[in-house]
Amino acid sequence: MNISYCLKPRSKRRLEPFKPDQPLPFGQLRTDHMFMMDFDGHEWYNVKIVPYCDINVAPGAIALHYGQAYFEGAKAFMHPDGEIYTFRLDKNAERANFSGEILCMPQVPIDVQIKAIHALIDVDRNWFPIQDGASLYIRPFMFGTSDSLGVHPSECYRYMCILSPSGPYYATGFTKPIRLLITQKFHRAVSGGTGAAKAAGNYAASLRAGQFAKKFGASQVLYLDAENRYIEEAGAMNHFHITKDGTVYIPEFTDTILKSITSISMIELLPKIGFKVIQKRIELNEFIEGIKKGEIVEAGGFGTAAVVSPVGEYVFEDGTILKVGNGDIGEMTKKIYKTYTNIQYGRAEAPEGWLKKVERIFQG
Ligand SMILES: Cc1ncc(COP(=O)(O)O)c(C=O)c1O
């Protein structure tokens, strides 16, 4: 598939490397361009990179009414050689298609997704933020565009990708453990639903729970399964905990849990640095007992945006606090974070296929 380029004039493009003098926020900035293509019910067409701008969507577009939309979140990193590398983008592309399948949306071949995103990064490479801990956040997404008010899958779609030069997800960086609210009030997903997809609607449905969590000084809800028996996710992250013998537990990927690319990477990586990894359904009661008995000494969340978010404590709706260890960031979590980010930033060797260089193809 050929991409056509309709770019901003050079005088309006960033031509010098981006060296921000203030700490960058997460997800606020945009680069000069975006990628887009349309699906007419049979094939993709209008494949192009254009200046970042507002888009026209029919007021009756299916995505606006029935939420037929998904998104992805990936990152690119600059390595000491000055080149930009995307991290496991093939896995995001596979998951995009998985979401598409769940939401009755068309597939986009993996190589097309990767080619499109690499081409966009290549065009906007001067936007890569040169700052400690910064990265280029990649946001591909697709939505149903058919102007039709019946509840059925859209016939036409748009697939797009935008980029955001970003600092760390938490302004405090990897310095302050978060608090999670344990509640039975809200659930993120039920079996047979869309929990395993990165469906836009899942996030709309999580906003109320997120706001509720804030009332308890928590940054997010620890989601349980619909019967309040098992731990599922930590807000928009997979949950993990570590026992004192160095075993990392991650909830089994059921159809109510997003298969985190950070988690699958940890499952591959951690045994190489001395951890045992077990994936199984985690009973909330056993988890709480484990913390109280001092068997579980560290916990946190895995996700592309925050990478590793240590959890210092859990709070219940009656205000009771359950501290994990002494509430600080544990040494094992630190080691995991350091090992992972060293790989992402090219300071340590990556497992085969994890990083893909953005080739310098565009010359304009
Ligand atoms: C619900 C949910 N779980 C887990 C994750 C972590 O997934 P990943 O590591 O692929 O970013 C995310 C973020 O994408 C998420 O939104």
PDBQT file of the ligand as one rigid body, heavy atoms in Angstrom, charges set to zero:
ROOT
HETATM    1  C1  LIG A 401      -7.268  -1.524  30.687  1.00  0.00    +0.000 C 
HETATM    2  C2  LIG A 401      -5.818  -1.580  30.431  1.00  0.00    +0.000 A 
HETATM    3  N1  LIG A 401      -5.111  -2.597  30.945  1.00  0.00    +0.000 NA
HETATM    4  C3  LIG A 401      -3.775  -2.704  30.743  1.00  0.00    +0.000 A 
HETATM    5  C4  LIG A 401      -3.092  -1.773  29.992  1.00  0.00    +0.000 A 
HETATM    6  C5  LIG A 401      -1.632  -1.935  29.741  1.00  0.00    +0.000 C 
HETATM    7  O1  LIG A 401      -1.413  -2.401  28.453  1.00  0.00    +0.000 OA
HETATM    8  P1  LIG A 401      -0.078  -2.085  27.680  1.00  0.00    +0.000 P 
HETATM    9  O2  LIG A 401       1.035  -2.624  28.504  1.00  0.00    +0.000 OA
HETATM   10  O3  LIG A 401      -0.200  -2.786  26.391  1.00  0.00    +0.000 OA
HETATM   11  O4  LIG A 401      -0.002  -0.614  27.531  1.00  0.00    +0.000 OA
HETATM   12  C6  LIG A 401      -3.779  -0.678  29.444  1.00  0.00    +0.000 A 
HETATM   13  C7  LIG A 401      -3.083   0.334  28.658  1.00  0.00    +0.000 C 
HETATM   14  O5  LIG A 401      -2.995   0.223  27.475  1.00  0.00    +0.000 OA
HETATM   15  C8  LIG A 401      -5.182  -0.592  29.659  1.00  0.00    +0.000 A 
HETATM   16  O6  LIG A 401      -5.871   0.422  29.142  1.00  0.00    +0.000 OA
ENDROOT
TORSDOF 0
